[in-house]
Amino acid sequence: MRTVHSILVAAFLFSANGAADPLGAIAGTGPFFRAADEGGATADACYPRISFAIKLAETLGQIKQVSGFEIRGNLMELYANLNSGTWTLVLVLPPGLACEIGNGSGFKLEPQPQKV
């Protein structure tokens, strides 16, 4: 069974490329909301969660792979396209805003060791 922690840690390691928000250029309208740095969001693009998920699926073929709550109680979601390897890490804030905090390429699910 995959653990959310290990996959989220892997996503942070992949995010070193500093890629820009994938939805800004696609949506053409820019962010609906500018996120403050509190809560861990470093990107300045936040969108309604449903809109964000639909755009990731329609434009990049990314679907939610894992989710979990971080220490402050905010929801973290990792979307990825298993064919292309692109991924987007999202912080969901309490009012239902999804803020991209990282994206990149090279995503793959690692095989889990067999339990003895």
N, CA, C and O atoms as a MOPAC input file, in Angstrom:
PM7 MOZYME 1SCF
protein

 N      0.83900 1    -1.18400 1     0.00000 1
 C      0.00000 1     0.00000 1     0.00000 1
 C      0.88300 1     1.24600 1     0.00000 1
 O      1.86100 1     1.32500 1     0.74300 1
 N      0.53100 1     2.21000 1    -0.83400 1
 C      1.30100 1     3.45100 1    -0.90900 1
 C      1.02300 1     4.30000 1     0.33200 1
 O     -0.08600 1     4.29900 1     0.86500 1
 N      2.02300 1     5.00400 1     0.77000 1
 C      1.80700 1     5.92900 1     1.87400 1
 C      1.80200 1     7.34200 1     1.33200 1
 O      2.61500 1     7.70200 1     0.48100 1
 N      0.87300 1     8.13700 1     1.83700 1
 C      0.76100 1     9.52600 1     1.39300 1
 C      2.05600 1    10.26300 1     1.67500 1
 O      2.52600 1    11.03800 1     0.84200 1
 N      2.63400 1    10.03000 1     2.83600 1
 C      3.84900 1    10.74500 1     3.23200 1
 C      4.97800 1    10.53600 1     2.22500 1
 O      5.60400 1    11.50100 1     1.78700 1
 N      5.23600 1     9.29700 1     1.85900 1
 C      6.36600 1     9.05100 1     0.96500 1
 C      6.13200 1     9.64100 1    -0.41300 1
 O      7.07500 1    10.11800 1    -1.04500 1
 N      4.90100 1     9.61900 1    -0.89300 1
 C      4.62400 1    10.18600 1    -2.20500 1
 C      4.72500 1    11.70000 1    -2.17000 1
 O      5.24800 1    12.29900 1    -3.11000 1
 N      4.23400 1    12.33900 1    -1.10300 1
 C      4.33900 1    13.78900 1    -1.00800 1
 C      5.78800 1    14.22700 1    -0.86600 1
 O      6.18100 1    15.25000 1    -1.42800 1
 N      6.57900 1    13.47600 1    -0.13100 1
 C      8.00100 1    13.79900 1    -0.01700 1
 C      8.65800 1    13.68400 1    -1.39000 1
 O      9.46200 1    14.53800 1    -1.76200 1
 N      8.32800 1    12.64900 1    -2.13700 1
 C      8.88400 1    12.49300 1    -3.47700 1
 C      8.48500 1    13.66400 1    -4.35800 1
 O      9.29700 1    14.14400 1    -5.14900 1
 N      7.25900 1    14.12700 1    -4.23700 1
 C      6.79600 1    15.25400 1    -5.04200 1
 C      7.59200 1    16.50700 1    -4.72300 1
 O      7.94900 1    17.25800 1    -5.63100 1
 N      7.87500 1    16.74700 1    -3.45100 1
 C      8.67300 1    17.92000 1    -3.09100 1
 C     10.07300 1    17.81500 1    -3.68700 1
 O     10.62700 1    18.82500 1    -4.12000 1
 N     10.65200 1    16.62800 1    -3.72100 1
 C     11.97900 1    16.45700 1    -4.29000 1
 C     11.97000 1    16.72800 1    -5.78500 1
 O     12.94200 1    17.26300 1    -6.31800 1
 N     10.88500 1    16.36900 1    -6.47400 1
 C     10.78500 1    16.61600 1    -7.90600 1
 C     10.56800 1    18.08100 1    -8.22700 1
 O     10.82600 1    18.49400 1    -9.35700 1
 N     10.10000 1    18.89400 1    -7.26800 1
 C      9.67800 1    20.26600 1    -7.56500 1
 C     10.83100 1    21.25600 1    -7.68500 1
 O     10.59000 1    22.46000 1    -7.76500 1
 N     12.03900 1    20.80000 1    -7.69900 1
 C     13.19100 1    21.69700 1    -7.75600 1
 C     13.32000 1    22.44200 1    -9.07900 1
 O     14.17300 1    23.32200 1    -9.20200 1
 N     12.49700 1    22.11300 1   -10.06900 1
 C     12.64600 1    22.77000 1   -11.36700 1
 C     12.08600 1    24.18200 1   -11.39000 1
 O     12.36000 1    24.91400 1   -12.34100 1
 N     11.31300 1    24.60500 1   -10.38900 1
 C     10.78700 1    25.96000 1   -10.31900 1
 C      9.79900 1    26.28300 1   -11.42300 1
 O      9.67700 1    27.44300 1   -11.81700 1
 N      9.09600 1    25.29200 1   -11.92700 1
 C      8.16000 1    25.51200 1   -13.03400 1
 C      7.02200 1    26.43000 1   -12.60300 1
 O      6.64500 1    26.47200 1   -11.43200 1
 N      6.49000 1    27.15500 1   -13.56300 1
 C      5.41600 1    28.10200 1   -13.28600 1
 C      4.08100 1    27.39300 1   -13.18300 1
 O      3.95400 1    26.21400 1   -13.51200 1
 N      3.10000 1    28.12700 1   -12.72500 1
 C      1.73600 1    27.63400 1   -12.57800 1
 C      1.19800 1    27.16200 1   -13.92300 1
 O      1.15100 1    27.95200 1   -14.86600 1
 N      0.78800 1    25.88900 1   -14.04200 1
 C      0.33200 1    25.39700 1   -15.32800 1
 C     -1.02500 1    25.95100 1   -15.73700 1
 O     -1.36400 1    25.91600 1   -16.92000 1
 N     -1.80600 1    26.46000 1   -14.79700 1
 C     -3.14800 1    26.93000 1   -15.12700 1
 C     -3.17600 1    28.38700 1   -15.55000 1
 O     -4.10200 1    28.79500 1   -16.25000 1
 N     -2.20100 1    29.18300 1   -15.15400 1
 C     -2.21200 1    30.59600 1   -15.50600 1
 C     -2.24000 1    30.81200 1   -16.99900 1
 O     -3.03100 1    31.61100 1   -17.50000 1
 N     -1.38800 1    30.11200 1   -17.71100 1
 C     -1.34800 1    30.26900 1   -19.16500 1
 C     -2.55600 1    29.62700 1   -19.82000 1
 O     -3.06300 1    30.12400 1   -20.82500 1
 N     -3.01800 1    28.51900 1   -19.25000 1
 C     -4.14100 1    27.80000 1   -19.83700 1
 C     -5.43600 1    28.57000 1   -19.63900 1
 O     -6.21500 1    28.74300 1   -20.57600 1
 N     -5.66200 1    29.03500 1   -18.40500 1
 C     -6.89900 1    29.75400 1   -18.11100 1
 C     -6.92000 1    31.10900 1   -18.79700 1
 O     -7.97600 1    31.57700 1   -19.22300 1
 N     -5.74800 1    31.74500 1   -18.90700 1
 C     -5.66000 1    33.02600 1   -19.58300 1
 C     -6.17100 1    34.19900 1   -18.76500 1
 O     -6.08800 1    35.34600 1   -19.20400 1
 N     -6.69300 1    33.92500 1   -17.59800 1
 C     -7.26500 1    34.99900 1   -16.78900 1
 C     -6.45800 1    35.26400 1   -15.54200 1
 O     -6.74300 1    36.21900 1   -14.81900 1
 N     -5.45900 1    34.44600 1   -15.26700 1
 C     -4.67100 1    34.60500 1   -14.06100 1
 C     -5.40600 1    34.05700 1   -12.85600 1
 O     -6.49000 1    33.49200 1   -12.99800 1
 N     -4.83900 1    34.21100 1   -11.68100 1
 C     -5.42400 1    33.62200 1   -10.48500 1
 C     -6.72100 1    34.30300 1   -10.06400 1
 O     -6.91400 1    35.50200 1   -10.26300 1
 N     -7.59900 1    33.50000 1    -9.47700 1
 C     -8.82300 1    34.02600 1    -8.89200 1
 C     -8.51900 1    34.68700 1    -7.55100 1
 O     -9.27300 1    35.54600 1    -7.09400 1
 N     -7.42000 1    34.28800 1    -6.92500 1
 C     -7.09700 1    34.71500 1    -5.56900 1
 C     -5.59400 1    34.64300 1    -5.40100 1
 O     -4.96800 1    33.69700 1    -5.87800 1
 N     -5.00100 1    35.61500 1    -4.73900 1
 C     -3.56200 1    35.54400 1    -4.45600 1
 C     -3.37000 1    35.02500 1    -3.04000 1
 O     -3.88700 1    35.59400 1    -2.07800 1
 N     -2.63000 1    33.95100 1    -2.93000 1
 C     -2.42700 1    33.31600 1    -1.62600 1
 C     -1.28500 1    33.98400 1    -0.88000 1
 O     -0.27700 1    34.37200 1    -1.47000 1
 N     -1.46300 1    34.10700 1     0.41800 1
 C     -0.36700 1    34.55100 1     1.27400 1
 C      0.55900 1    33.36700 1     1.49500 1
 O      0.18900 1    32.22600 1     1.21700 1
 N      1.75600 1    33.63100 1     1.99100 1
 C      2.68500 1    32.54600 1     2.24000 1
 C      2.27100 1    31.66500 1     3.40800 1
 O      2.74800 1    30.53500 1     3.51500 1
 N      1.40600 1    32.14200 1     4.27800 1
 C      0.99900 1    31.31300 1     5.40300 1
 C      0.20900 1    30.12500 1     4.88700 1
 O     -0.50300 1    30.22900 1     3.88800 1
 N      0.33300 1    29.00500 1     5.56400 1
 C     -0.32200 1    27.79200 1     5.12300 1
 C      0.52100 1    26.99300 1     4.15300 1
 O      0.12100 1    25.90500 1     3.73900 1
 N      1.68500 1    27.51400 1     3.78100 1
 C      2.60100 1    26.77100 1     2.94600 1
 C      2.49700 1    27.04600 1     1.46100 1
 O      3.29800 1    26.51600 1     0.69100 1
 N      1.54000 1    27.85600 1     1.02600 1
 C      1.41200 1    28.11800 1    -0.40800 1
 C      2.48700 1    29.10100 1    -0.84000 1
 O      2.56900 1    30.21000 1    -0.31400 1
 N      3.30500 1    28.69700 1    -1.79000 1
 C      4.34600 1    29.58300 1    -2.28900 1
 C      3.99000 1    30.15000 1    -3.64800 1
 O      4.51200 1    31.19500 1    -4.03600 1
 N      3.11800 1    29.48500 1    -4.37500 1
 C      2.66500 1    30.02300 1    -5.65500 1
 C      1.60000 1    31.06500 1    -5.38400 1
 O      0.91100 1    30.99600 1    -4.36600 1
 N      1.45300 1    32.03000 1    -6.28100 1
 C      0.45800 1    33.06700 1    -6.05600 1
 C     -0.84900 1    32.78500 1    -6.78700 1
 O     -1.67100 1    33.68700 1    -6.94900 1
 N     -1.05200 1    31.54300 1    -7.23200 1
 C     -2.26100 1    31.21200 1    -7.97100 1
 C     -3.13000 1    30.24400 1    -7.18100 1
 O     -2.73800 1    29.10400 1    -6.93100 1
 N     -4.30300 1    30.70300 1    -6.79600 1
 C     -5.27800 1    29.85100 1    -6.13000 1
 C     -6.58000 1    29.91900 1    -6.91400 1
 O     -6.97200 1    30.97500 1    -7.41100 1
 N     -7.23500 1    28.78600 1    -7.01200 1
 C     -8.46100 1    28.66600 1    -7.77800 1
 C     -9.47900 1    27.88600 1    -6.95000 1
 O     -9.09000 1    27.14800 1    -6.04400 1
 N    -10.76700 1    28.03200 1    -7.23700 1
 C    -11.73400 1    27.13900 1    -6.59100 1
 C    -11.30900 1    25.69000 1    -6.85800 1
 O    -10.92100 1    25.34600 1    -7.97400 1
 N    -11.38500 1    24.85900 1    -5.83800 1
 C    -10.85300 1    23.49300 1    -5.91000 1
 C    -11.42200 1    22.69800 1    -7.09000 1
 O    -10.66800 1    22.04100 1    -7.80800 1
 N    -12.70700 1    22.74800 1    -7.29200 1
 C    -13.32400 1    21.98800 1    -8.38100 1
 C    -12.79800 1    22.47200 1    -9.73500 1
 O    -12.46600 1    21.66100 1   -10.59900 1
 N    -12.72200 1    23.79100 1    -9.91800 1
 C    -12.21000 1    24.34300 1   -11.17500 1
 C    -10.77300 1    23.90500 1   -11.41900 1
 O    -10.39900 1    23.56900 1   -12.54200 1
 N     -9.97900 1    23.91100 1   -10.36700 1
 C     -8.57500 1    23.51900 1   -10.46300 1
 C     -8.45600 1    22.07100 1   -10.92500 1
 O     -7.69600 1    21.76700 1   -11.84400 1
 N     -9.21600 1    21.17200 1   -10.28000 1
 C     -9.15900 1    19.74700 1   -10.61300 1
 C     -9.61900 1    19.48900 1   -12.04700 1
 O     -9.03500 1    18.66600 1   -12.75100 1
 N    -10.66400 1    20.19000 1   -12.47500 1
 C    -11.17500 1    20.01500 1   -13.84400 1
 C    -10.13400 1    20.47300 1   -14.85900 1
 O     -9.89300 1    19.78600 1   -15.85200 1
 N     -9.51500 1    21.63100 1   -14.61800 1
 C     -8.50400 1    22.14100 1   -15.55200 1
 C     -7.29200 1    21.21500 1   -15.63000 1
 O     -6.76000 1    20.97800 1   -16.71400 1
 N     -6.85100 1    20.68800 1   -14.47300 1
 C     -5.71800 1    19.76100 1   -14.49600 1
 C     -6.05100 1    18.51800 1   -15.31800 1
 O     -5.21700 1    18.03000 1   -16.08000 1
 N     -7.26600 1    18.01100 1   -15.16200 1
 C     -7.67500 1    16.81100 1   -15.90300 1
 C     -7.80700 1    17.10000 1   -17.39400 1
 O     -7.31600 1    16.33900 1   -18.22700 1
 N     -8.47200 1    18.20400 1   -17.72300 1
 C     -8.74000 1    18.50700 1   -19.13200 1
 C     -7.49600 1    18.93700 1   -19.90100 1
 O     -7.33200 1    18.56500 1   -21.06300 1
 N     -6.63100 1    19.70500 1   -19.28000 1
 C     -5.50700 1    20.27100 1   -20.01200 1
 C     -4.21600 1    19.45500 1   -19.90100 1
 O     -3.42600 1    19.41000 1   -20.84300 1
 N     -4.00600 1    18.81500 1   -18.75900 1
 C     -2.75900 1    18.08000 1   -18.54800 1
 C     -2.96500 1    16.57900 1   -18.36400 1
 O     -1.99600 1    15.82500 1   -18.28500 1
 N     -4.22000 1    16.14500 1   -18.29600 1
 C     -4.50300 1    14.73100 1   -18.08600 1
 C     -4.14300 1    14.24900 1   -16.69500 1
 O     -3.93800 1    13.05400 1   -16.48200 1
 N     -4.06500 1    15.17900 1   -15.73900 1
 C     -3.68700 1    14.81800 1   -14.37300 1
 C     -4.94000 1    14.54100 1   -13.53700 1
 O     -5.91500 1    15.29100 1   -13.58300 1
 N     -4.88800 1    13.44900 1   -12.77600 1
 C     -5.96400 1    13.13100 1   -11.84100 1
 C     -5.36100 1    12.96600 1   -10.44800 1
 O     -4.16600 1    12.71200 1   -10.29700 1
 N     -6.20900 1    13.11500 1    -9.44400 1
 C     -5.71200 1    13.01900 1    -8.06600 1
 C     -5.22700 1    11.60300 1    -7.80400 1
 O     -5.94800 1    10.63000 1    -8.02400 1
 N     -3.98700 1    11.50800 1    -7.32700 1
 C     -3.37500 1    10.22300 1    -7.00900 1
 C     -3.40800 1     9.93700 1    -5.50700 1
 O     -3.70800 1     8.82000 1    -5.08600 1
 N     -3.10100 1    10.94700 1    -4.71500 1
 C     -3.08300 1    10.78800 1    -3.25900 1
 C     -3.51100 1    12.09500 1    -2.61000 1
 O     -3.43400 1    13.16600 1    -3.21200 1
 N     -3.96300 1    11.98000 1    -1.37300 1
 C     -4.27800 1    13.17500 1    -0.58700 1
 C     -4.05400 1    12.85900 1     0.88200 1
 O     -4.05500 1    11.69800 1     1.29100 1
 N     -3.86400 1    13.90200 1     1.66200 1
 C     -3.68200 1    13.74600 1     3.09400 1
 C     -3.61800 1    15.11400 1     3.75200 1
 O     -3.44400 1    16.13300 1     3.08500 1
 N     -3.75800 1    15.12000 1     5.05800 1
 C     -3.73500 1    16.37200 1     5.80600 1
 C     -2.33800 1    16.64200 1     6.33000 1
 O     -1.68200 1    15.75900 1     6.88300 1
 N     -1.88900 1    17.89800 1     6.14500 1
 C     -0.59400 1    18.28600 1     6.68900 1
 C     -0.78200 1    18.68500 1     8.14800 1
 O     -1.90500 1    18.71400 1     8.65000 1
 N      0.30900 1    18.98800 1     8.81800 1
 C      0.29700 1    19.17900 1    10.26700 1
 C     -0.64300 1    20.29200 1    10.74200 1
 O     -1.16200 1    20.22500 1    11.85600 1
 N     -0.86600 1    21.31600 1     9.90700 1
 C     -1.76600 1    22.41300 1    10.28600 1
 C     -3.22000 1    22.11800 1     9.97900 1
 O     -4.09300 1    22.94300 1    10.24800 1
 N     -3.49000 1    20.94000 1     9.41300 1
 C     -4.86000 1    20.54100 1     9.12400 1
 C     -5.33300 1    20.87300 1     7.72200 1
 O     -6.48000 1    20.58800 1     7.37600 1
 N     -4.47500 1    21.46900 1     6.90900 1
 C     -4.84900 1    21.75100 1     5.52400 1
 C     -4.69900 1    20.49000 1     4.68400 1
 O     -3.83300 1    19.65600 1     4.95000 1
 N     -5.53700 1    20.35800 1     3.68200 1
 C     -5.51000 1    19.20200 1     2.80400 1
 C     -4.45700 1    19.38300 1     1.72000 1
 O     -4.38100 1    20.44200 1     1.09800 1
 N     -3.64600 1    18.36000 1     1.49100 1
 C     -2.67300 1    18.33200 1     0.40700 1
 C     -3.16100 1    17.30200 1    -0.60700 1
 O     -3.59600 1    16.21300 1    -0.23400 1
 N     -3.08700 1    17.65100 1    -1.88700 1
 C     -3.48000 1    16.72200 1    -2.94100 1
 C     -2.38500 1    16.68400 1    -3.99700 1
 O     -1.81600 1    17.71400 1    -4.35800 1
 N     -2.10300 1    15.49700 1    -4.48000 1
 C     -1.12000 1    15.33200 1    -5.53400 1
 C     -1.83800 1    14.79100 1    -6.76500 1
 O     -2.40100 1    13.69700 1    -6.74400 1
 N     -1.80600 1    15.58200 1    -7.84000 1
 C     -2.39600 1    15.19700 1    -9.12000 1
 C     -1.26400 1    14.79600 1   -10.04500 1
 O     -0.20500 1    15.42300 1   -10.03600 1
 N     -1.47100 1    13.76400 1   -10.83800 1
 C     -0.42300 1    13.34200 1   -11.76600 1
 C     -1.02400 1    12.65900 1   -12.98500 1
 O     -2.12100 1    12.10200 1   -12.94500 1
 N     -0.26700 1    12.72600 1   -14.06100 1
 C     -0.57700 1    11.99100 1   -15.27600 1
 C      0.42900 1    10.84900 1   -15.32500 1
 O      1.61800 1    11.07600 1   -15.54800 1
 N     -0.04000 1     9.63300 1   -15.12100 1
 C      0.86700 1     8.48800 1   -15.04300 1
 C      1.50600 1     8.14600 1   -16.38300 1
 O      2.53400 1     7.47000 1   -16.41700 1
 N      0.92100 1     8.59700 1   -17.48000 1
 C      1.50600 1     8.34100 1   -18.80200 1
 C      2.62900 1     9.31900 1   -19.12000 1
 O      3.69800 1     8.91100 1   -19.57500 1
 N      2.39500 1    10.60400 1   -18.88400 1
 C      3.40200 1    11.62000 1   -19.21800 1
 C      4.38100 1    11.88000 1   -18.07000 1
 O      5.49100 1    12.36200 1   -18.29600 1
 N      3.97200 1    11.56100 1   -16.84800 1
 C      4.81900 1    11.80200 1   -15.68100 1
 C      4.71600 1    13.20100 1   -15.10600 1
 O      5.42800 1    13.52300 1   -14.15500 1
 N      3.83700 1    14.05300 1   -15.66100 1
 C      3.68000 1    15.39600 1   -15.09100 1
 C      2.86200 1    15.31600 1   -13.81100 1
 O      2.00900 1    14.44000 1   -13.66400 1
 N      3.12800 1    16.24200 1   -12.87700 1
 C      2.42200 1    16.24600 1   -11.60300 1
 C      2.25500 1    17.66800 1   -11.10800 1
 O      2.98100 1    18.57700 1   -11.50900 1
 N      1.26800 1    17.84100 1   -10.21600 1
 C      1.01400 1    19.12400 1    -9.56400 1
 C      0.65500 1    18.85000 1    -8.10800 1
 O     -0.22400 1    18.03800 1    -7.81900 1
 N      1.34000 1    19.53000 1    -7.19700 1
 C      1.05900 1    19.41600 1    -5.77500 1
 C      0.21300 1    20.61400 1    -5.36100 1
 O      0.55300 1    21.75700 1    -5.66700 1
 N     -0.89100 1    20.34600 1    -4.66300 1
 C     -1.88500 1    21.36400 1    -4.35900 1
 C     -2.14800 1    21.41500 1    -2.85500 1
 O     -2.27100 1    20.38100 1    -2.19800 1
 N     -2.23100 1    22.62700 1    -2.32700 1
 C     -2.64800 1    22.87200 1    -0.94800 1
 C     -4.07700 1    23.39100 1    -1.01400 1
 O     -4.34400 1    24.37700 1    -1.70100 1
 N     -4.99900 1    22.74200 1    -0.30900 1
 C     -6.39200 1    23.17800 1    -0.29000 1
 C     -6.63800 1    23.92300 1     1.01600 1
 O     -6.53700 1    23.35200 1     2.10200 1
 N     -6.96200 1    25.20700 1     0.89300 1
 C     -7.22600 1    26.05000 1     2.05200 1
 C     -8.68400 1    25.92600 1     2.48300 1
 O     -9.53600 1    25.56600 1     1.67000 1
 N     -8.98800 1    26.22200 1     3.75600 1
 C    -10.34000 1    26.03000 1     4.27800 1
 C    -11.48600 1    26.62500 1     3.45400 1
 O    -12.54900 1    26.00600 1     3.40700 1
 N    -11.34200 1    27.77600 1     2.80600 1
 C    -12.50200 1    28.24100 1     2.04600 1
 C    -12.71200 1    27.48500 1     0.72900 1
 O    -13.55800 1    27.87600 1    -0.07500 1
 N    -11.95000 1    26.40400 1     0.50100 1
 C    -12.11900 1    25.62900 1    -0.71700 1
 C    -11.26800 1    26.09600 1    -1.87500 1
 O    -11.54500 1    25.76600 1    -3.02800 1
 N    -10.22900 1    26.86600 1    -1.57600 1
 C     -9.31300 1    27.32400 1    -2.61600 1
 C     -8.14600 1    26.35500 1    -2.74000 1
 O     -7.54200 1    25.96400 1    -1.74100 1
 N     -7.83600 1    25.97500 1    -3.96800 1
 C     -6.71700 1    25.08600 1    -4.24300 1
 C     -5.55200 1    25.92900 1    -4.74600 1
 O     -5.67400 1    26.64000 1    -5.74400 1
 N     -4.42700 1    25.84600 1    -4.05100 1
 C     -3.24500 1    26.63800 1    -4.38900 1
 C     -2.11900 1    25.70200 1    -4.81000 1
 O     -1.72500 1    24.80600 1    -4.06400 1
 N     -1.61200 1    25.92500 1    -6.00800 1
 C     -0.49200 1    25.11700 1    -6.47700 1
 C      0.75000 1    25.49000 1    -5.68000 1
 O      1.07500 1    26.66700 1    -5.52700 1
 N      1.44300 1    24.46600 1    -5.17300 1
 C      2.69400 1    24.75200 1    -4.46700 1
 C      3.88400 1    24.08700 1    -5.15200 1
 O      5.02300 1    24.24000 1    -4.70900 1
 N      3.62600 1    23.35600 1    -6.21900 1
 C      4.72000 1    22.76700 1    -6.97500 1
 C      4.18700 1    21.96400 1    -8.14200 1
 O      3.05300 1    21.48700 1    -8.11500 1
 N      5.01400 1    21.81700 1    -9.17400 1
 C      4.66700 1    20.95500 1   -10.30300 1
 C      5.94200 1    20.53400 1   -10.99100 1
 O      6.99800 1    21.13200 1   -10.78500 1
 N      5.84500 1    19.51800 1   -11.79900 1
 C      7.03800 1    19.07200 1   -12.48500 1
 C      6.78200 1    17.87300 1   -13.36500 1
 O      5.66200 1    17.63600 1   -13.81800 1
 N      7.84300 1    17.12000 1   -13.60000 1
 C      7.76700 1    15.95100 1   -14.46400 1
 C      8.51700 1    14.80200 1   -13.80600 1
 O      9.14900 1    14.97400 1   -12.76300 1
 N      8.44000 1    13.64500 1   -14.41700 1
 C      9.15600 1    12.48400 1   -13.90400 1
 C      8.42400 1    11.74800 1   -12.80300 1
 O      9.03700 1    10.96000 1   -12.08300 1
 N      7.12400 1    11.98300 1   -12.65000 1
 C      6.37200 1    11.30000 1   -11.60100 1
 C      6.19000 1     9.83300 1   -11.96000 1
 O      5.85000 1     9.49500 1   -13.09400 1
 N      6.41900 1     8.97700 1   -10.99200 1
 C      6.12300 1     7.55700 1   -11.15100 1
 C      5.83600 1     6.96900 1    -9.78500 1
 O      6.35800 1     7.42800 1    -8.76900 1
 N      5.01100 1     5.96300 1    -9.77900 1
 C      4.70000 1     5.26100 1    -8.54100 1
 C      5.74900 1     4.17800 1    -8.34100 1
 O      5.99500 1     3.35900 1    -9.22700 1
 N      6.35000 1     4.18700 1    -7.18200 1
 C      7.37800 1     3.19900 1    -6.87000 1
 C      6.72300 1     1.92500 1    -6.35300 1
 O      5.75700 1     1.98800 1    -5.59200 1
 N      7.24400 1     0.76600 1    -6.76100 1
 C      6.69400 1    -0.48300 1    -6.22300 1
 C      6.98300 1    -0.57100 1    -4.72700 1
 O      8.06000 1    -0.19900 1    -4.26000 1
 N      6.01400 1    -1.06200 1    -4.00500 1
 C      6.16800 1    -1.19100 1    -2.56200 1
 C      6.76700 1    -2.55800 1    -2.23600 1
 O      6.43400 1    -3.55300 1    -2.88200 1
 N      7.65200 1    -2.61000 1    -1.23300 1
 C      8.24000 1    -3.91200 1    -0.86400 1
 C      7.15600 1    -4.84400 1    -0.32100 1
 O      6.18700 1    -4.41500 1     0.30500 1
 N      7.35700 1    -6.11600 1    -0.58200 1
 C      6.42900 1    -7.13900 1    -0.08900 1
 C      6.60800 1    -7.29900 1     1.41100 1
 O      7.72900 1    -7.30500 1     1.92000 1
 N      5.48700 1    -7.42900 1     2.11100 1
 C      5.55400 1    -7.69200 1     3.54900 1
 C      5.90400 1    -9.15900 1     3.78800 1
 O      5.41700 1   -10.05400 1     3.09800 1
 N      6.75200 1    -9.37700 1     4.77300 1
 C      7.18700 1   -10.73600 1     5.07400 1
 C      6.33600 1   -11.31200 1     6.15900 1
 O      6.54100 1   -12.45700 1     6.56300 1

